[in-house]
Amino acid sequence: MGSTGAKRPGGRTAVVVGAGIGGLTAAVALRQVGFDVEVFERAPELRAAGFGLSVMSNATAALATVDIDLGLEKRGRVMETYHVKDHKGRLIREFPFPEITRRIGVPCVCISRADLLAALLDAAADIPVTLNAAAERFEVVGDRARVHFTDGRRAEADLLVGADGFNSAIRRQLTGPGETVRDSGYIAWLGITEYSHPRFAPGSVVHLWGDGMRFGLVDIGRGRLYWWGTKNMPYAESSTWSGGKAGVLDAYSGWPDEVREAIRVTPPADLLTLNTRDRPFLRPWGTGPVTLLGDAAHPMLTSLGQGSAMAMEDAAVLARHVQHAPDVAGGLRSYEAARYDRTRMIVEATRSISEFEQSQGPLRRRFRDAYFRLMPHRTLVGKLEPALTFPGAGAVPGAGAVPGAGAVPGAGSPGAGPLPGAGGRAGR
């Protein structure tokens, strides 16, 4: 079958493999800095699974550096309060996310994945997206990249971005077969539903912690709730779990009514069961005119709510580094170097806090709750702020250092440093 992506005279081209959050953001960001972009997606349609996420302030600030405004406040709900409680509904701590984001000047927006993808598709309306295109392998031809698809098609460009998720074909070629997968040690349930409860205020995020279990309630706007639950479970059991809605309700027997009501009112078809996994941190992310982005580069667990934000940061930094680079490969290596430390910190912090928040047994559970309850306010702010502050693109070839949007003077290095949790672990 034929090839696409012929180079226009004087223009630079990019192929993005994957039309998820990271891939679409990368496509828009690269277009913003002058690339002709094509996106290829293995799925037969662009349809988001039924769950939500938080677009943290650092992601929005990163996009601003390449003049992208998705208007997410109109599609989701700005986070106004963030409370952590125990499994009986007793307050452990109010987390100062809104305080930090007000000072930074960029909000955190809670939104459904479908609404976020819709915003990205609107921004990418003039970018070709080819469906049913599963990448199989790539090759470097001179200073260009050629990607081959399973149906015989191929595409060629000056730049190839592997944004094809956890099971990335581009990453697999870089690492070789048999790369390690790390299970989280717990099962996750997710749902979206229309919801109202007297103990759940609009604009709220509420996390409840139990014995080897958690539950989250997140307002995503327009009367809708995104909720998630986790329960410690070995992979052999979680990978075959089929308890359905009744099984989830049974798992949260005795928990507060606002938790059980969220499960009760969720249509069974809108409840997802997941095994959450990550991989050991990878370095390098690319070769020649090829690089990785988002989950393809640094898959992480969900306990920081930073997966989508890191992909968006990647996209903005990538665009800035190739914008003025005299050669694409040099710009890509510069992008990767600028992202390694921050993404490694977030990946490791996310796994650490997952283990800490999933504490099981009375002593571990009491220590976890007391750790957060007794932490001085200034200390907690200092631990949260680095993740929420976009550190900038770093030293950009041909452009010098590019500051982050909304950087907070005196906040220290936004790209590193401990986050809430035991021994410098992170808070969700």
N, C-alpha and C positions, 0 to 999 in steps of 0.2 A: 504494500500500500504506500501511499505517497508521504512526502515530507512537508512539514510546515516550518515557518519561522525563518524564511529567507531574509537576509539582512538588507534593509533599505540603505541607499547611499547616504552616508553621513549620520545615520541613526544607529542607536544601540538597542539590542533586543534582549528580552528576558523570557524564559519559560518558567512558570511556577507549577510544580506538581502538587496538587492538593488544593481544594476549594473550601477548606474549613476557615476558622477564624484567622489563624496565622497566614495561610495562603492568600486569602482575599486581602488581608491587611497589607501583606508584602506587595501584592499586585498593585494596589492603589498607591502605596508609598513609592514604588519604583516608577510608576507612571508620573507621579508628582515631580520626580527629578529627571524626567526626560526619556525614560525607556519606553519602547513599544513592548507591550506585555501580552502574553497568552497564558491562560490557566487551563490545566488539564486535571480532571477529577475522575476517580475510578467509579464512583457511584452513578447509578442511572438517573438520579434526580438530586437536586439540592434541597434536602429536607433535614431539618434539625431534629435531633432526639428531644424528647419532652423533659428537659430540665433547665435549670437556671444557673446563673453565675453572677459574680460581682466583677464589674469592670473597675478596678481600683484606680485611684487618682494618678498613680505613676504611669498607667497605660494611657490615659487621656492626655497627660502632659507630654508623653513621648510622641503621640500622634501630632500634637500641636507643633512640634519642631519640624514637621514636614507638611504643615498647613492642612491637616486633616481634622475636621470637626464632624463627628457622626451624629451630633444632636441627641445623644442617648438619654438625656434627662426627659425628653418628650416621649420616649419609648418605654422606659423603665421607671424606677423609683430611686431617688437619691436617698442614701442611707442617712437616717437622722439619729438613731440610737443603736447601740450594740451592747446587749447584756448577755452575760454568761451565768447560768443557774445550775443547780444540782438537779438530780432526777426527781426530786420532790417539788421543784419549782422555787426553791429558795435561792436568793441572789448570792452569787459568788463575787461578781465584779462587773461594773460597767466599764467597758473598754472605750478609750478616748479616740476612736477613729474619727468621729465628726469634728472633734476639737482640732485634730491634726490636719484634716483636709480643709477646714475653714482657714487655718493659718497658711497652708500651702496655696489655697485659692483654687483648688481643683477638687470636685466631689468624687466620692465613690458611688457608682450607680449599680443597683441590683436589677437584673434584667433576665428575660428568658433567652436561651440560646437562639431560638427562632427569631426573636426581635433583633438581636445583635447581628445575626447573619443577614437579616433583611436590610438593616442599615448599611452593612458592608456591601451588599449587592447593589443597593442604590448608588453608593459611592463608586462602585466598579461597573456601572451600567454600560460604559463604552469599551469595556475590556472583554475580549472573546473568552468564553468559558466552554470548553469541550467536555461533555460527560461521557460515561462509559469508556474512559481512557485510563486503564490501569498500567502504571509504569512497571517495566520489567527490569531494565538496566539502563546505564548511560555509558557513553564513551566520550573521551576528550579528543577532538579533531583539531589539531593546530591550537589556536587560542579560543576555540569555541566548544560548546558542549552539545552533544546529540543524545536525546533520550529515546529509548525504544519502548513501545507499548506492547502489551500481550497480544493484541490483534494484528500486529505487523506495522502499524503506523509508527512514525517517528517525527520528532520535532527537533529543530536545531536553533541555537541562539548564542549570543555572547555570554549569557549568564543563565545558569540553571539553579533554581532554588528547590530543594526538597522540603516541602511542607506537608508531607503525606502521612503525618501522624505517628503513633506509637509503633506500628508495623511498617515503617517506611522502607520502600524498596531502594530508595537512594541511600539511606543509612546502611541497609544490609549489604550493599555492594562495597561501601567504605569499610565496614567492620568485618565482613565475612560472615558465613552462616554460624548459627549456634550461639549468638550473643546472649548473655545472661539476662534473665527476667527476674525481678525481685517482687514477690507478692507482699502486699501490705499486712497480711495477717488478719484482715477483717473483711466482711461482706458489706456492701453499700446498697441502700435502697434510695431511690429518688422519685419525686413526684411533683407535678404542678396541678393546682386546682383552684377554683374559686373558693374564697375563704373569708370568714369574718368570725372573730372571737373576742369577747370582752377583755380577755387578758393579753391580747396582741394588738398593739397600737400601730397605726399606719406609719410607714417609714422605718419600721423596726427590723432588726436582725436579732434573733434570740438563739443562743446555743445552750443546750442542756447536756450535762455530763453525768453518766452513771457508772456502773461497774463494768468496764470493758465495753461500754456502749456510749453513743452520742446521738443527739438529734438536733437538727437545725431548722428554724423557721425564718423565712426571708420574704419580705414584701417586695414583689417585683412589679407593682403598679396595676392600676385598673382593676382592683379587687382580687388580684391573683396572688397566690402563695406558691413559692418554691420551697419544698422541704426535702431534707435528706436525713437518713439514719445510718448508723454503722454499728456493727456488733462483731466482737472478736470471734473468728472462726477460721480453722485451718483450711487451706486451699482445697484439699481433697473433699471437704464438705461444702464449702462455699461455691465451688465450681459446678456442683450438681444440685444446689438448693432450688427447690421449686414450691416453696410454701405459699406464694401468692400473697394477696392482700390480707387474708386471714392469718397467715404466718407472721406478717409484719405486725399486725395488731397484737398478736400473742406475745411477740418479743417485747413490746412496750406496755405490757400489762402492769398496772399500778403507776404509770407515769402520769403527769398532769393532763387534764382534759384537753388543753389546747394542742397537745401532741397527738393524742388519740383521735381527736376530731379531725385534724389534718389528714390522718390516714383514712378515717372513715369516709370522708367526703370525696376522696380521690377516686375517679373512675379506674377500675382495674387496668384498662388499656393504657392509662397514663402513669402507671407505676413501673419503674425500671429496676432491675436487679443487676448489680455490677460487681465484678472482681477488680479491685483497684491494684495497679502495679506500677512500678517504675523500673528504671535500668541504672546500672552504674554510670557515673558521669563519663561522657565521651570527649576525647580530645585527640586529634583535630576533628573539625566538623566538615572538612571538605578537601578538595584537591583541584588545582587549576581554576577553571571558571565555574566550579560546582560548590555549593554550600548547603547547609541545613538550617532549619528555622523551627521554632516552636517545639512541639512534642517530638518531632523527628530528631531534633538536636538534644533536647534535655527533658524527657518525660519525667513528670513528677506526680506525687500524690496530691490530694485536693485540700489538705488541711490549712493551707495559707490563702486559698482563694486567688493564687497568683499565676495559675497556668495560662489563662488567656492573656493576662497582663504581660507576662514574659514574652509571649509570642508577638504581642503588639510592640513591645519595646524592641525586640529583635528586628521587626520590620522597619521601624523608624531608623534604628542605628544602621542597618544594612543599607537603606536608601542613601543616608548621608555619607557613608563610607565609599560607595561606588559612584556617587554623583560627580566628584571631582578627581577621582583616581585616574592616573595616566593609563593604567591597565586594570581590567576587571579583576584578575586574579589577585593582584596586590591589594585592591580594595576589599576583597572578600577576606583575605587573611587579616587585614586590619580590623574589619568588622568582628571576626571571630575572636581576636585577641581582646577587643573591647568588651566582649560579652562573657568570656569564660568565668571570671571571678564572681560576677554578680549572679549569673544563672547557677553556678555551682553552689553558692551560698544559699540560694532559694531552694534548690533541690534537696540539699542536705538538711536545711532547717525544716522543710516540709515533712520529711521522713521522721525527724526527731520529734516534732510536735505531734505527729500522728501517734507515735508510740507513747508519748507522754499523756496525751488526751485520752487515749484508749486504756489508761491504767486500770488494772484489774486486781482485786483484792483490797481489803479494808485499809491497810497501811499505805499502799501506793495511792489509793484514791484520796485518802485524807491529805497526804502530802501534796498531791496535785492541786487540790482545791485550796489548801492553805497557802501554797506558793503564790497563786494569783491573787488571793484575797488580801494578803499582807504586803504585797509588793508596793513600795512607794510610788505615788502617781508619776513623779518625774522620771523614775526609772522605767516605768512601763511605757511612757511616751517615748523615751529614748530608745527603747527596744522596738517599738512599732514603726517609728518614723522612717528608718532607713528603707524598708520595703515599700513604703508608700510614696517615696520621693524618687522621681526619675533622675538618675545621676548624670544624664547627658550622653552624648555619643562618643565622648573621649576625643583623642587626637585624630582628626579626619584628614586623610591624604589630600593635600591641596587647599585645605580650608582651616587648618589649625583645630584647636579645641572648640567643641560645640557644647554650650551649657545646656543643662536640662531645663525644661519649662517648669516653673514653679519650684525651683530649688530653694531650700530654706537656709538662709545664712546662719552659720553657727551650729548646724545640725550634724556636723561631722561628715564623714565619708558616706554618702548615701548608698554606695555600692557594696558595702560590707558592714559587718558588725552583727552582734547577737540579736535575736528576736525573742519574744516571750517564751518561757518554758524552762524546764529544769536544765541547769548547766548551759544556759544560753540558747535554749530551743525557741522555736517560733510560735506565735499565736495565729490561730486561724483567722 
